Structures are given as structure tokens and as C-alpha cells.
Amino acid sequence: MPRAAVMVPLLALGLVTAVWQAPAGVAAEGVKAQAVAAAAPAYSTEPEDPAFYVPPNPLPAGKPGDIIRSKPSKAGAATDKINAWQVMYLSTNALGAPIAVTGTILTPKGKDPKTTPVISFGVGTHGPAFKCTPSYMSEIGALYEQPAVNDFIAAGYSVAMTDYEGYGPNPSKTTYITGKAEGPAMLDIVRAGQRLPDVAWSPSAKVVLRGYSQGGGAALWGAQVQPTYAPDVNLVGVAAGGVPADLTQVALSLDGKKGFGFLAYALLGLDHAYPDLKLASYMNDAGKKMFSDLENGACTVELLTTYANKKLLDYTTTSPVLTPPWLARVAENKLGTKKLSVPVYQYLGAQDDLVDPSQGRTLRKDLCANGTSVQFKEFQSDHITLVYTGNKDALAFVKDRIEGKPATPNCA
């Protein structure tokens, strides 16, 4: 493939702005990145067609995965290699109610989509504001995980990329880090690709769930609910890195640290998913302003810079984090409680300062104890670097599952 310069506004959960100069197959070959801390983000406006993201009211009758609307998309850095569509489809929220979710479907040019395997790709944190919507980021060349997506396309696979629940104008109401909403969204976009006439993936196509950070949690949640929620999806494996498996442990390690913005966003996301949590009742005036500013203008770069090293006590009258209602909802979204029916590749960074690696190691133990086939790898890496350096092994795992090779768990 020709060399390409790809502007990405962030290296996952950390750097302010990065400029990439690498082959389109960069995730498989390794990456060279230069952080440009003084540069402005490569995006500042919202999607040109905001109405596309507004669900009809009432929602149409139908099944999870049914298409509500679709249109061609410019998504993907290597547009000469990719056909893409933006979709709105039916899914299910954390309380079991029908919702509309948007996302992007990508297929490799020159291949019949009906014959391709499918990767449901869970993106990492993009932020709560409408301008951060992953499908929009992909359209303007600012999706920081586009190299991994391009690698799947180059391998001859199709990619389904959900935006998760809640992106839209006035403002977005995303349910960030809520696994019980993210898992169904990842499965239902595969169904949407089966039902989109221009794509029409085979119902028997092999499907792998792939994600890192927020996306890693979403991928494992998809695998956890798949046997009962989407048994028609031919799931053959899951590759998940930097997984926020225990939200309590993740949250406690972020307060007062550089990742505070992600803690604040997580509280906002859980509150959107579960209105009974009543986050506003815990806020002081500064908190009301902070959470409003967060929701109306923050993407990942702002989460890391504007909100770095803040403390929750400065924005609340009483912290909600360890109260019984919040602990109960967090417990509902804890991974590792069930055996997963497909092989899992789980990896993490030993120096991860955004997603506590100790809770990731506990997840591995829990999954192994309940009989899940787990291939585990720990890198000497921080969270951000592993977004990219972890792609090579994850891609190899995905290829093995699609080719039907035996899994190689290392639980013992």
C-alpha cells in the first residue's frame, strides 16, 4: 500500500496530538509517532448532517440490528481500498429497552462482502461531545485507531464499528463504559451489516470482536451476552486489550490523577445509562458547570488536558463513587463473572496508568477460573503506547480464529 500521512488527534487516552507517517498496514508493521503537544486538534466542528444522528420518535418496530437509515460514508483513511456506509440501527440499552445506535460499516474494495469474515471493532474513548462521534472521526481522518481498521481491511475482512449509544446533537448522552449497553451495540451492528442491502454479510460469516480500552470492555461484554442475546451471530473469538473490567478499581486509581477526565466521563456515562443514579444530586455548582462543559465540548484531548489532576471532591457535595446505588450498578457491569463460549486474547500494559493493570490481572484469573479459554499477554508498556504496539499480536489472534486454528490458552 502507498505511504500515507494520517492526522490523529490523540494517541488513545493520552497524547495531545500526533502526526503519523507510516504504511497503511502500520498496525502489523509497527508505528512511528511524534507527539506535537502544541498543535491544535484536527477537528473542531460537528458532523455536517446532525439530523442523521437523531433517532425517529417513536422508534420503528423491529428487531435488534434492523436498519433505521443508512448512507454512503467517506470513512477510512485508505478510501481507495474501502467501501463504507454510515448506519443507524436498532439495539438495546443497559435496561433492556430498544434504542437507536449509529455506526460505520466498512468492506474491502474488490471483494464480495457476502464472503468476508467480519470484525466488530470497539473503539476506545473518544469523549462525550457530539464532535467526538467515532463515525465522524473516521470520516475526517481523525480516528486514532484507523491503522488497526486498515489492517483488517488489508487482510480481506469487513469491519463493523459502532458509535455506541447516545451520540447526537443537543447534546450527546453517551453511556460511556457501560458494558451492558456496549456489548449489544457491538453485536447488533454485525446484524445491521447482514441486513444492509449493499453489504449483506452472510449470517454464517465468522465474527470476531476486537477492542482496546473502552473497546476492550465492550468486546468482552459482547462475548458475555452473545449466547443469549445474539446466538445468530457466528462469534469465533474476542481480542481485548487494556480492559476496564472492574469500574470501581479503575475509578479509584484516577481521582486526582492525569486521568481524572475519564473518571468524570465514566460517571456521566453511567448516569445516562441509569437515570436512577441521579448524578446531579451529588454535584455542587462547580460540578454542574464542569459536567455541562464536559458533555458539550470535551473529546479525549480535553479529557486529558483540561481535566487532568482534578479531584472529585472539588465538584461534589458527596462523592457518589462508593454509595450503594452506584456500587450496585457498577457491579452489574463487572466482567469476569461468566464463562465465555469463545477463545479470548486479553492483554494489558504493566505500566498502565489509566486502566489499573491489577484489575486486568484479576480479570484474567476470573475468566480462567470460570473455564474461559484465555490467551493472556502482559506488555512492559503504558496504556497509550499499547494502543498501537499491541495490534500485531491481536491481529495474529484474529487471523487464527478466522482460519479455524486451535486456540492456545495459557491459564495455567
ZAMARGU-4260 file (C-alpha; in steps of 0.2 Angstrom, whole numbers, plus 5000, padded with zeros to 4 digits):
<rodrens>
0) 5000/5000/5000 | 5006/5018/4997 | 5013/5028/5012 | 5000/5039/5020 | 5001/5054/5032
5) 4986/5052/5044 | 4982/5066/5056 | 4975/5058/5073 | 4970/5070/5087 | 4976/5058/5100
10) 4986/5043/5105 | 4972/5034/5113 | 4970/5041/5131 | 4985/5052/5132 | 4995/5062/5120
15) 4988/5079/5114 | 4990/5077/5095 | 5000/5066/5085 | 5006/5065/5067 | 5008/5048/5059
20) 5019/5044/5045 | 5018/5025/5042 | 5012/5012/5029 | 4993/5009/5029 | 4997/4992/5036
25) 5005/5001/5051 | 4997/4991/5065 | 5005/4975/5058 | 5022/4983/5055 | 5024/4994/5070
30) 5022/5013/5071 | 5032/5029/5072 | 5024/5043/5080 | 5029/5061/5085 | 5018/5069/5098
35) 5015/5088/5094 | 5009/5095/5111 | 5007/5112/5104 | 4996/5108/5089 | 4978/5110/5089
40) 4966/5096/5087 | 4962/5091/5069 | 4944/5094/5072 | 4933/5107/5079 | 4916/5106/5071
45) 4902/5094/5072 | 4896/5082/5059 | 4889/5091/5044 | 4872/5080/5044 | 4867/5081/5063
50) 4849/5075/5058 | 4856/5058/5054 | 4860/5055/5072 | 4843/5060/5079 | 4833/5044/5081
55) 4815/5044/5075 | 4802/5046/5089 | 4794/5034/5091 | 4807/5021/5086 | 4801/5010/5072
60) 4796/4992/5076 | 4809/4979/5073 | 4822/4968/5079 | 4839/4972/5086 | 4851/4975/5071
65) 4837/4982/5059 | 4842/4997/5049 | 4833/5013/5053 | 4843/5023/5040 | 4859/5022/5030
70) 4870/5032/5018 | 4887/5031/5010 | 4902/5036/5020 | 4919/5043/5017 | 4926/5034/5032
75) 4943/5026/5032 | 4960/5034/5029 | 4963/5022/5014 | 4947/5026/5004 | 4954/5018/4988
80) 4954/5002/4997 | 4937/5004/5007 | 4919/5005/5004 | 4909/5012/5019 | 4892/5016/5025
85) 4885/5025/5040 | 4870/5017/5048 | 4858/5019/5062 | 4851/5003/5068 | 4841/4996/5082
90) 4849/4990/5098 | 4846/4988/5117 | 4851/4998/5131 | 4858/4993/5148 | 4840/4992/5155
95) 4834/4981/5141 | 4824/4994/5131 | 4825/4997/5112 | 4836/5011/5106 | 4844/5018/5090
100) 4863/5017/5088 | 4874/5024/5074 | 4890/5017/5067 | 4900/5013/5052 | 4901/4998/5041
105) 4917/4996/5030 | 4921/4982/5017 | 4937/4979/5007 | 4935/4985/4989 | 4937/4971/4976
110) 4929/4958/4987 | 4911/4952/4988 | 4906/4957/5006 | 4895/4942/5007 | 4910/4931/5008
115) 4921/4941/5020 | 4923/4937/5039 | 4918/4952/5050 | 4927/4961/5064 | 4916/4971/5076
120) 4928/4984/5081 | 4925/4993/5098 | 4934/5010/5098 | 4942/5017/5113 | 4937/5033/5122
125) 4933/5047/5110 | 4924/5059/5123 | 4906/5064/5126 | 4904/5079/5114 | 4895/5076/5098
130) 4910/5082/5088 | 4919/5066/5095 | 4907/5053/5087 | 4918/5039/5081 | 4910/5038/5064
135) 4913/5056/5061 | 4931/5055/5067 | 4933/5041/5054 | 4926/5052/5040 | 4938/5066/5043
140) 4953/5055/5045 | 4955/5058/5064 | 4950/5040/5071 | 4966/5036/5081 | 4963/5018/5079
145) 4961/5019/5060 | 4978/5009/5057 | 4971/4994/5065 | 4955/4995/5055 | 4965/4997/5039
150) 4975/4981/5044 | 4959/4971/5044 | 4953/4978/5028 | 4970/4973/5020 | 4968/4956/5027
155) 4951/4954/5017 | 4940/4957/5032 | 4925/4968/5034 | 4923/4979/5049 | 4908/4985/5059
160) 4912/5000/5070 | 4898/5005/5082 | 4897/5023/5089 | 4889/5015/5105 | 4874/5023/5112
165) 4870/5041/5114 | 4880/5051/5101 | 4869/5065/5094 | 4866/5084/5095 | 4859/5095/5109
170) 4870/5087/5117 | 4876/5069/5116 | 4870/5057/5130 | 4883/5043/5128 | 4883/5029/5140
175) 4902/5028/5142 | 4910/5012/5149 | 4893/5004/5152 | 4896/4986/5146 | 4878/4981/5147
180) 4874/4994/5133 | 4891/4992/5123 | 4890/4973/5121 | 4873/4973/5112 | 4879/4988/5101
185) 4894/4978/5095 | 4883/4963/5091 | 4869/4972/5083 | 4880/4982/5071 | 4885/4965/5064
190) 4867/4961/5061 | 4865/4978/5053 | 4878/4973/5041 | 4869/4957/5037 | 4853/4967/5033
195) 4861/4982/5024 | 4857/4978/5005 | 4874/4984/4999 | 4883/4974/5011 | 4873/4958/5015
200) 4886/4949/5026 | 4882/4931/5027 | 4873/4926/5043 | 4886/4912/5044 | 4901/4923/5042
205) 4914/4921/5056 | 4914/4936/5068 | 4927/4942/5080 | 4925/4956/5092 | 4940/4967/5094
210) 4944/4982/5105 | 4956/4991/5116 | 4952/5001/5132 | 4933/5006/5132 | 4933/4995/5116
215) 4941/4980/5125 | 4927/4981/5138 | 4914/4982/5125 | 4921/4967/5116 | 4921/4956/5131
220) 4904/4962/5135 | 4898/4957/5118 | 4905/4940/5121 | 4897/4938/5138 | 4879/4942/5131
225) 4881/4934/5114 | 4874/4916/5118 | 4858/4923/5124 | 4856/4940/5116 | 4863/4936/5098
230) 4865/4917/5096 | 4863/4920/5077 | 4880/4929/5077 | 4893/4917/5072 | 4906/4923/5085
235) 4923/4914/5085 | 4934/4924/5096 | 4937/4940/5106 | 4953/4951/5106 | 4953/4964/5120
240) 4966/4975/5127 | 4968/4987/5142 | 4951/4981/5148 | 4942/4991/5162 | 4934/4976/5169
245) 4931/4982/5187 | 4925/5000/5186 | 4927/5003/5205 | 4945/4999/5204 | 4948/5009/5188
250) 4939/5024/5196 | 4948/5024/5212 | 4965/5025/5203 | 4960/5040/5193 | 4954/5053/5206
255) 4967/5067/5207 | 4977/5060/5193 | 4980/5064/5175 | 4965/5053/5170 | 4953/5062/5181
260) 4943/5067/5165 | 4940/5049/5161 | 4933/5046/5179 | 4921/5061/5176 | 4916/5055/5159
265) 4913/5037/5167 | 4901/5045/5180 | 4892/5054/5166 | 4890/5039/5156 | 4884/5028/5170
270) 4871/5042/5174 | 4865/5042/5156 | 4863/5023/5157 | 4854/5023/5174 | 4844/5038/5177
275) 4841/5032/5195 | 4859/5036/5199 | 4854/5055/5199 | 4872/5061/5197 | 4866/5079/5198
280) 4861/5077/5216 | 4879/5075/5221 | 4886/5090/5212 | 4890/5107/5219 | 4889/5122/5207
285) 4907/5119/5201 | 4902/5101/5197 | 4886/5106/5187 | 4897/5118/5176 | 4911/5105/5174
290) 4899/5091/5169 | 4890/5103/5157 | 4906/5108/5149 | 4912/5090/5148 | 4896/5085/5139
295) 4895/5100/5127 | 4913/5101/5122 | 4925/5088/5128 | 4934/5075/5117 | 4948/5064/5123
300) 4961/5078/5121 | 4951/5089/5133 | 4948/5074/5145 | 4967/5073/5147 | 4972/5091/5147
305) 4958/5102/5154 | 4953/5090/5167 | 4970/5082/5172 | 4973/5080/5191 | 4957/5087/5196
310) 4948/5079/5212 | 4930/5073/5213 | 4928/5082/5230 | 4930/5099/5222 | 4915/5096/5211
315) 4903/5086/5223 | 4894/5089/5239 | 4896/5070/5242 | 4905/5058/5231 | 4894/5045/5223
320) 4908/5033/5219 | 4906/5021/5234 | 4887/5024/5238 | 4876/5008/5237 | 4866/5014/5221
325) 4882/5017/5211 | 4891/5001/5218 | 4876/4991/5213 | 4876/4997/5195 | 4895/4996/5193
330) 4893/4978/5200 | 4881/4974/5186 | 4894/4980/5173 | 4909/4970/5181 | 4917/4957/5169
335) 4924/4940/5173 | 4908/4933/5181 | 4903/4921/5167 | 4912/4908/5156 | 4914/4915/5138
340) 4910/4902/5125 | 4924/4908/5113 | 4943/4910/5114 | 4949/4926/5122 | 4965/4935/5119
345) 4967/4948/5133 | 4982/4959/5135 | 4987/4974/5146 | 5002/4985/5150 | 5011/4983/5166
350) 5014/5002/5167 | 4996/5006/5163 | 4992/5022/5172 | 4974/5025/5165 | 4966/5007/5167
355) 4973/4999/5183 | 4983/4984/5177 | 4979/4974/5193 | 4961/4973/5190 | 4966/4967/5172
360) 4976/4953/5180 | 4961/4949/5191 | 4950/4948/5176 | 4962/4935/5168 | 4961/4925/5184
365) 4942/4926/5185 | 4940/4921/5166 | 4952/4906/5168 | 4943/4901/5184 | 4926/4900/5176
370) 4933/4890/5161 | 4935/4903/5148 | 4949/4899/5135 | 4961/4914/5139 | 4977/4918/5130
375) 4985/4932/5140 | 5000/4943/5137 | 5007/4957/5148 | 5017/4970/5140 | 5030/4982/5148
380) 5020/4997/5141 | 5009/5011/5147 | 4991/5012/5141 | 4994/5024/5127 | 5008/5015/5118
385) 4999/4999/5119 | 4985/5005/5108 | 4997/5003/5094 | 5011/4991/5099 | 4998/4978/5104
390) 4989/4977/5087 | 5001/4965/5079 | 4998/4951/5091 | 4979/4955/5092 | 4979/4954/5073
395) 4988/4937/5073 | 4975/4930/5086 | 4960/4936/5075 | 4968/4928/5059 | 4970/4911/5069
400) 4952/4912/5074 | 4945/4915/5057 | 4956/4902/5050 | 4950/4889/5062 | 4966/4886/5071
405) 4966/4879/5089 | 4967/4892/5102 | 4982/4892/5113 | 4976/4897/5131 | 4989/4900/5145
410) 4978/4900/5160 | 4989/4888/5170
</rodrens>
